[in-house]
Amino acid sequence: MSATPSIAAAPADRAGPRLPAASADATARPANATEADPIARLRRVSRTYGTGAAAVHALRGIDLDLPRGAFSVIAGPSGSGKSTLLQIAGALDRPDAGGGVEIDGVALDALDDDARADFRARRLGFVFQNFNLLPVLTALENVEYPMQLGAGDARSRRERARELLAAVGLAGKEGRRPGELSGGQRQRVAIARALANSPALVLADEPTANLDRATGAAIIELMRDMQRRLGTSFVFSSHDAQLMGHADVLVLLEDGRVTAPDPRATPAAGARA
Ligand SMILES: Nc1ncnc2c1ncn2[C@@H]1O[C@H](COP(=O)(O)OP(=O)(O)OP(=O)(O)O)[C@@H](O)[C@H]1O
Protein backbone atom coordinates (compact mmCIF):
# COMPACT_ATOMS: atom_id res chain seq x y z
CA MET A 1 0.00 0.00 0.00
CA SER A 2 1.36 3.38 -0.97
CA ALA A 3 2.03 5.74 1.89
CA THR A 4 0.50 8.54 -0.12
CA PRO A 5 -3.10 9.18 0.80
CA SER A 6 -5.50 9.10 -2.05
CA ILE A 7 -9.14 9.85 -2.52
CA ALA A 8 -10.96 6.63 -3.00
CA ALA A 9 -13.74 7.64 -5.34
CA ALA A 10 -13.97 4.95 -7.98
CA PRO A 11 -13.99 5.70 -11.70
CA ALA A 12 -17.46 6.06 -13.11
CA ASP A 13 -17.91 2.36 -13.67
CA ARG A 14 -21.45 1.76 -14.77
CA ALA A 15 -20.98 -1.93 -15.37
CA GLY A 16 -22.10 -2.80 -11.84
CA PRO A 17 -20.57 -5.36 -9.54
CA ARG A 18 -19.08 -8.48 -11.04
CA LEU A 19 -20.66 -11.75 -10.20
CA PRO A 20 -18.60 -13.93 -7.90
CA ALA A 21 -17.11 -17.10 -9.32
CA ALA A 22 -18.81 -20.31 -8.32
CA SER A 23 -17.49 -21.39 -4.95
CA ALA A 24 -18.32 -24.16 -2.55
CA ASP A 25 -18.48 -21.57 0.24
CA ALA A 26 -20.45 -18.50 -0.80
CA THR A 27 -18.69 -16.38 1.81
CA ALA A 28 -15.12 -17.29 0.74
CA ARG A 29 -13.12 -15.10 -1.61
CA PRO A 30 -13.98 -16.27 -5.14
CA ALA A 31 -11.22 -17.92 -7.13
CA ASN A 32 -11.18 -15.11 -9.70
CA ALA A 33 -10.56 -12.37 -7.11
CA THR A 34 -6.95 -11.25 -6.74
CA GLU A 35 -4.83 -9.43 -4.17
CA ALA A 36 -4.85 -6.43 -6.48
CA ASP A 37 -8.64 -6.10 -6.27
CA PRO A 38 -10.08 -3.59 -3.81
CA ILE A 39 -11.19 -5.04 -0.50
CA ALA A 40 -14.47 -3.14 -0.82
CA ARG A 41 -16.22 -2.13 -4.01
CA LEU A 42 -19.42 -0.11 -3.83
CA ARG A 43 -21.41 0.71 -6.95
CA ARG A 44 -24.38 3.07 -7.16
CA VAL A 45 -25.03 2.60 -3.46
CA SER A 46 -27.98 4.62 -2.21
CA ARG A 47 -29.91 4.22 1.02
CA THR A 48 -33.19 5.90 1.68
CA TYR A 49 -34.84 5.68 5.09
CA GLY A 50 -38.62 6.12 5.12
CA THR A 51 -40.84 7.03 2.19
CA GLY A 52 -42.66 9.98 0.66
CA ALA A 53 -42.34 13.29 2.43
CA ALA A 54 -40.55 11.59 5.34
CA ALA A 55 -37.83 10.04 3.12
CA VAL A 56 -34.23 10.63 4.21
CA HIS A 57 -31.61 10.08 1.51
CA ALA A 58 -28.70 8.97 3.67
CA LEU A 59 -26.55 7.82 0.72
CA ARG A 60 -26.92 9.06 -2.83
CA GLY A 61 -25.26 6.87 -5.46
CA ILE A 62 -21.87 6.12 -3.90
CA ASP A 63 -19.19 4.64 -6.20
CA LEU A 64 -16.19 3.72 -4.14
CA ASP A 65 -13.22 1.36 -4.11
CA LEU A 66 -11.27 0.85 -0.89
CA PRO A 67 -7.85 -0.70 -1.45
CA ARG A 68 -6.77 -3.92 0.20
CA GLY A 69 -4.42 -3.65 3.17
CA ALA A 70 -5.15 0.04 3.72
CA PHE A 71 -6.22 2.13 6.68
CA SER A 72 -9.22 3.93 5.20
CA VAL A 73 -11.19 6.64 6.94
CA ILE A 74 -14.72 7.71 6.02
CA ALA A 75 -15.02 11.24 7.31
CA GLY A 76 -17.80 13.80 7.23
CA PRO A 77 -20.10 15.88 9.38
CA SER A 78 -22.86 14.41 11.52
CA GLY A 79 -25.62 13.02 9.34
CA SER A 80 -23.46 12.78 6.21
CA GLY A 81 -24.04 9.02 5.95
CA LYS A 82 -20.87 7.53 7.46
CA SER A 83 -22.57 4.95 9.70
CA THR A 84 -25.01 4.01 6.96
CA LEU A 85 -22.12 3.38 4.59
CA LEU A 86 -20.30 1.21 7.15
CA GLN A 87 -23.45 -0.73 7.93
CA ILE A 88 -23.92 -1.51 4.25
CA ALA A 89 -20.24 -2.41 3.75
CA GLY A 90 -20.50 -4.58 6.88
CA ALA A 91 -23.51 -6.55 5.56
CA LEU A 92 -25.61 -5.20 8.43
CA ASP A 93 -27.88 -3.29 6.05
CA ARG A 94 -28.67 -3.43 2.33
CA PRO A 95 -28.54 -0.62 -0.23
CA ASP A 96 -31.61 0.47 -2.17
CA ALA A 97 -32.36 -1.53 -5.31
CA GLY A 98 -29.81 -0.98 -8.08
CA GLY A 99 -26.79 -0.69 -5.81
CA GLY A 100 -24.17 -3.37 -5.21
CA VAL A 101 -21.41 -4.10 -2.71
CA GLU A 102 -18.54 -6.54 -2.98
CA ILE A 103 -16.29 -7.29 -0.03
CA ASP A 104 -13.17 -9.31 -0.83
CA GLY A 105 -14.79 -10.23 -4.13
CA VAL A 106 -18.00 -11.52 -2.55
CA ALA A 107 -21.18 -9.83 -3.84
CA LEU A 108 -23.20 -9.26 -0.68
CA ASP A 109 -26.50 -8.89 -2.52
CA ALA A 110 -26.12 -12.47 -3.78
CA LEU A 111 -26.14 -13.79 -0.20
CA ASP A 112 -29.30 -14.69 1.68
CA ASP A 113 -29.71 -13.61 5.30
CA ASP A 114 -28.05 -16.72 6.75
CA ALA A 115 -25.08 -16.42 4.41
CA ARG A 116 -24.76 -12.73 5.24
CA ALA A 117 -24.66 -13.55 8.94
CA ASP A 118 -22.05 -16.19 8.23
CA PHE A 119 -20.06 -13.71 6.15
CA ARG A 120 -20.12 -11.15 8.95
CA ALA A 121 -19.02 -13.69 11.53
CA ARG A 122 -16.25 -15.31 9.52
CA ARG A 123 -14.92 -12.62 7.21
CA LEU A 124 -15.46 -9.30 9.00
CA GLY A 125 -14.41 -7.74 12.29
CA PHE A 126 -16.36 -4.95 13.97
CA VAL A 127 -15.34 -2.29 16.46
CA PHE A 128 -18.21 -0.20 17.81
CA GLN A 129 -18.19 3.04 19.73
CA ASN A 130 -19.97 1.32 22.63
CA PHE A 131 -17.47 -1.59 22.62
CA ASN A 132 -20.32 -4.19 22.56
CA LEU A 133 -18.46 -6.71 24.73
CA LEU A 134 -20.38 -9.45 26.50
CA PRO A 135 -20.41 -8.28 30.13
CA VAL A 136 -20.53 -11.74 31.72
CA LEU A 137 -17.48 -13.00 29.84
CA THR A 138 -13.87 -12.24 30.70
CA ALA A 139 -11.63 -10.36 28.27
CA LEU A 140 -10.16 -13.69 27.16
CA GLU A 141 -13.60 -15.25 26.64
CA ASN A 142 -14.80 -12.22 24.70
CA VAL A 143 -11.90 -12.64 22.26
CA GLU A 144 -12.38 -16.42 22.06
CA TYR A 145 -16.09 -16.14 21.45
CA PRO A 146 -16.10 -15.41 17.68
CA MET A 147 -13.50 -18.13 17.10
CA GLN A 148 -15.98 -20.85 18.03
CA LEU A 149 -17.10 -20.82 14.40
CA GLY A 150 -13.64 -21.72 13.19
CA ALA A 151 -11.88 -25.02 12.80
CA GLY A 152 -9.37 -24.72 15.64
CA ASP A 153 -9.64 -26.63 18.93
CA ALA A 154 -10.35 -24.97 22.28
CA ARG A 155 -6.69 -24.88 23.25
CA SER A 156 -5.52 -23.15 20.08
CA ARG A 157 -8.39 -20.66 20.34
CA ARG A 158 -7.37 -19.82 23.88
CA GLU A 159 -3.75 -19.44 22.83
CA ARG A 160 -4.68 -17.10 19.98
CA ALA A 161 -6.92 -15.04 22.27
CA ARG A 162 -4.01 -14.68 24.73
CA GLU A 163 -1.68 -13.60 21.94
CA LEU A 164 -4.16 -11.05 20.66
CA LEU A 165 -4.75 -9.61 24.13
CA ALA A 166 -1.00 -9.33 24.62
CA ALA A 167 -0.69 -7.63 21.23
CA VAL A 168 -3.22 -4.97 22.25
CA GLY A 169 -1.43 -4.37 25.56
CA LEU A 170 -3.68 -6.38 27.89
CA ALA A 171 -1.37 -9.18 29.03
CA GLY A 172 -2.26 -9.97 32.64
CA LYS A 173 -5.83 -8.70 32.29
CA GLU A 174 -7.27 -11.74 30.52
CA GLY A 175 -9.48 -12.66 33.46
CA ARG A 176 -11.15 -9.29 33.89
CA ARG A 177 -14.73 -8.72 32.87
CA PRO A 178 -15.60 -5.56 30.85
CA GLY A 179 -16.96 -3.88 34.00
CA GLU A 180 -13.50 -4.20 35.53
CA LEU A 181 -11.77 -2.49 32.62
CA SER A 182 -11.47 1.18 31.59
CA GLY A 183 -13.08 2.42 28.38
CA GLY A 184 -9.76 2.34 26.55
CA GLN A 185 -9.07 -1.19 27.78
CA ARG A 186 -12.53 -2.32 26.70
CA GLN A 187 -11.89 -0.96 23.25
CA ARG A 188 -8.57 -2.86 23.19
CA VAL A 189 -10.48 -6.06 23.93
CA ALA A 190 -12.91 -5.18 21.13
CA ILE A 191 -10.00 -4.70 18.71
CA ALA A 192 -8.53 -8.07 19.70
CA ARG A 193 -11.96 -9.66 19.24
CA ALA A 194 -12.37 -8.00 15.81
CA LEU A 195 -9.09 -9.56 14.69
CA ALA A 196 -9.77 -13.01 16.17
CA ASN A 197 -10.90 -14.70 12.95
CA SER A 198 -8.26 -13.00 10.74
CA PRO A 199 -10.97 -11.03 8.95
CA ALA A 200 -10.73 -9.73 5.42
CA LEU A 201 -11.87 -6.32 6.66
CA VAL A 202 -12.28 -4.61 10.03
CA LEU A 203 -15.02 -1.98 10.20
CA ALA A 204 -14.93 0.55 13.02
CA ASP A 205 -17.77 3.03 13.49
CA GLU A 206 -16.57 6.05 15.49
CA PRO A 207 -14.27 3.86 17.60
CA THR A 208 -13.03 6.76 19.73
CA ALA A 209 -16.34 8.58 20.24
CA ASN A 210 -16.73 7.41 23.86
CA LEU A 211 -13.10 7.88 24.85
CA ASP A 212 -11.22 10.93 26.10
CA ARG A 213 -8.80 12.48 23.67
CA ALA A 214 -5.60 10.87 24.97
CA THR A 215 -7.19 7.42 25.20
CA GLY A 216 -8.72 7.85 21.76
CA ALA A 217 -5.30 8.75 20.34
CA ALA A 218 -3.77 5.64 21.91
CA ILE A 219 -6.53 3.46 20.47
CA ILE A 220 -5.98 4.92 17.02
CA GLU A 221 -2.24 4.30 17.28
CA LEU A 222 -2.98 0.73 18.31
CA MET A 223 -5.33 0.11 15.39
CA ARG A 224 -2.83 1.64 12.99
CA ASP A 225 -0.10 -0.54 14.43
CA MET A 226 -2.22 -3.71 14.21
CA GLN A 227 -3.22 -2.85 10.65
CA ARG A 228 0.44 -2.48 9.64
CA ARG A 229 1.59 -5.61 11.47
CA LEU A 230 -1.17 -7.85 10.18
CA GLY A 231 -1.79 -6.22 6.80
CA THR A 232 -5.52 -6.37 7.52
CA SER A 233 -7.76 -3.88 5.71
CA PHE A 234 -9.37 -1.40 8.10
CA VAL A 235 -12.12 1.12 7.47
CA PHE A 236 -13.28 3.67 10.02
CA SER A 237 -15.96 6.27 10.16
CA SER A 238 -15.06 9.40 12.03
CA HIS A 239 -15.38 13.14 12.24
CA ASP A 240 -12.21 13.12 14.34
CA ALA A 241 -9.37 14.98 12.64
CA GLN A 242 -6.93 12.91 14.67
CA LEU A 243 -8.05 9.78 12.85
CA MET A 244 -7.93 11.44 9.46
CA GLY A 245 -4.23 12.15 9.89
CA HIS A 246 -3.57 8.41 10.02
CA ALA A 247 -5.45 7.56 6.86
CA ASP A 248 -3.93 5.90 3.81
CA VAL A 249 -7.21 6.69 2.13
CA LEU A 250 -9.57 9.45 3.16
CA VAL A 251 -13.12 9.45 1.85
CA LEU A 252 -14.99 12.67 2.52
CA LEU A 253 -18.75 12.34 2.72
CA GLU A 254 -21.25 15.14 2.69
CA ASP A 255 -24.99 14.76 2.46
CA GLY A 256 -24.68 11.17 1.27
CA ARG A 257 -22.14 11.86 -1.49
CA VAL A 258 -18.37 11.58 -1.80
CA THR A 259 -17.22 15.18 -2.07
CA ALA A 260 -14.19 16.93 -3.54
CA PRO A 261 -10.85 15.12 -3.47
CA ASP A 262 -8.86 14.87 -0.30
CA PRO A 263 -6.48 17.90 -0.51
CA ARG A 264 -3.65 15.79 0.89
CA ALA A 265 -3.87 13.52 -2.13
CA THR A 266 -2.70 16.30 -4.47
CA PRO A 267 1.06 16.67 -5.08
CA ALA A 268 0.81 20.34 -4.11
CA ALA A 269 -0.22 19.38 -0.59
CA GLY A 270 2.84 17.18 -0.25
CA ALA A 271 2.86 13.46 0.25
CA ARG A 272 2.69 12.19 3.81
CA ALA A 273 5.69 10.21 4.99
N1 LIG B 1 -32.85 4.18 10.92
C1 LIG B 1 -32.97 5.41 10.41
N2 LIG B 1 -34.18 5.91 10.12
C2 LIG B 1 -34.33 7.14 9.56
N3 LIG B 1 -33.29 7.96 9.27
C3 LIG B 1 -32.05 7.51 9.56
C4 LIG B 1 -31.82 6.23 10.15
N4 LIG B 1 -30.49 6.07 10.32
C5 LIG B 1 -29.91 7.19 9.87
N5 LIG B 1 -30.84 8.08 9.41
C6 LIG B 1 -30.60 9.38 8.81
O1 LIG B 1 -29.71 9.18 7.71
C7 LIG B 1 -28.76 10.24 7.61
C8 LIG B 1 -27.36 9.65 7.70
O2 LIG B 1 -27.21 9.07 9.00
P1 LIG B 1 -25.84 8.36 9.44
O3 LIG B 1 -26.05 7.87 10.83
O4 LIG B 1 -25.43 7.39 8.40
O5 LIG B 1 -24.82 9.60 9.42
P2 LIG B 1 -23.44 9.79 10.17
O6 LIG B 1 -22.58 10.56 9.23
O7 LIG B 1 -22.94 8.46 10.62
O8 LIG B 1 -23.85 10.67 11.40
P3 LIG B 1 -23.17 10.77 12.89
O9 LIG B 1 -21.76 11.27 12.67
O10 LIG B 1 -24.04 11.76 13.59
O11 LIG B 1 -23.24 9.39 13.47
C9 LIG B 1 -29.09 11.19 8.75
O12 LIG B 1 -29.91 12.23 8.24
C10 LIG B 1 -29.86 10.32 9.74
O13 LIG B 1 -30.75 11.11 10.51
The ligand as a Tripos MOL2 file, in Angstrom:
@<TRIPOS>MOLECULE
LIG
   31    33     1     0     0
SMALL
NO_CHARGES

@<TRIPOS>ATOM
      1 N1        -32.8470    4.1820   10.9210 N.pl3     1 LIG1
      2 C1        -32.9730    5.4060   10.4140 C.ar      1 LIG1
      3 N2        -34.1800    5.9140   10.1200 N.ar      1 LIG1
      4 C2        -34.3250    7.1400    9.5640 C.ar      1 LIG1
      5 N3        -33.2880    7.9620    9.2740 N.ar      1 LIG1
      6 C3        -32.0490    7.5090    9.5610 C.ar      1 LIG1
      7 C4        -31.8230    6.2290   10.1530 C.ar      1 LIG1
      8 N4        -30.4900    6.0710   10.3160 N.ar      1 LIG1
      9 C5        -29.9110    7.1910    9.8660 C.ar      1 LIG1
     10 N5        -30.8360    8.0770    9.4080 N.ar      1 LIG1
     11 C6        -30.5990    9.3850    8.8090 C.3       1 LIG1
     12 O1        -29.7110    9.1840    7.7060 O.3       1 LIG1
     13 C7        -28.7560   10.2410    7.6140 C.3       1 LIG1
     14 C8        -27.3630    9.6510    7.7010 C.3       1 LIG1
     15 O2        -27.2060    9.0710    8.9990 O.3       1 LIG1
     16 P1        -25.8370    8.3620    9.4360 P.3       1 LIG1
     17 O3        -26.0490    7.8730   10.8300 O.co2     1 LIG1
     18 O4        -25.4280    7.3930    8.4040 O.co2     1 LIG1
     19 O5        -24.8230    9.6030    9.4150 O.3       1 LIG1
     20 P2        -23.4410    9.7860   10.1690 P.3       1 LIG1
     21 O6        -22.5810   10.5610    9.2270 O.co2     1 LIG1
     22 O7        -22.9360    8.4620   10.6200 O.co2     1 LIG1
     23 O8        -23.8460   10.6700   11.4020 O.3       1 LIG1
     24 P3        -23.1740   10.7730   12.8900 P.3       1 LIG1
     25 O9        -21.7640   11.2690   12.6650 O.co2     1 LIG1
     26 O10       -24.0390   11.7620   13.5910 O.co2     1 LIG1
     27 O11       -23.2350    9.3930   13.4730 O.co2     1 LIG1
     28 C9        -29.0910   11.1900    8.7520 C.3       1 LIG1
     29 O12       -29.9110   12.2260    8.2370 O.3       1 LIG1
     30 C10       -29.8590   10.3200    9.7370 C.3       1 LIG1
     31 O13       -30.7510   11.1070   10.5110 O.3       1 LIG1
@<TRIPOS>BOND
     1     1     2 1
     2     2     3 ar
     3     2     7 ar
     4     3     4 ar
     5     4     5 ar
     6     5     6 ar
     7     6     7 ar
     8     6    10 ar
     9     7     8 ar
    10     8     9 ar
    11     9    10 ar
    12    10    11 1
    13    11    12 1
    14    11    30 1
    15    12    13 1
    16    13    14 1
    17    13    28 1
    18    14    15 1
    19    15    16 1
    20    16    17 2
    21    16    18 1
    22    16    19 1
    23    19    20 1
    24    20    21 2
    25    20    22 1
    26    20    23 1
    27    23    24 1
    28    24    25 2
    29    24    26 1
    30    24    27 1
    31    28    29 1
    32    28    30 1
    33    30    31 1
@<TRIPOS>SUBSTRUCTURE
     1 LIG1         1 GROUP 0 **** ****
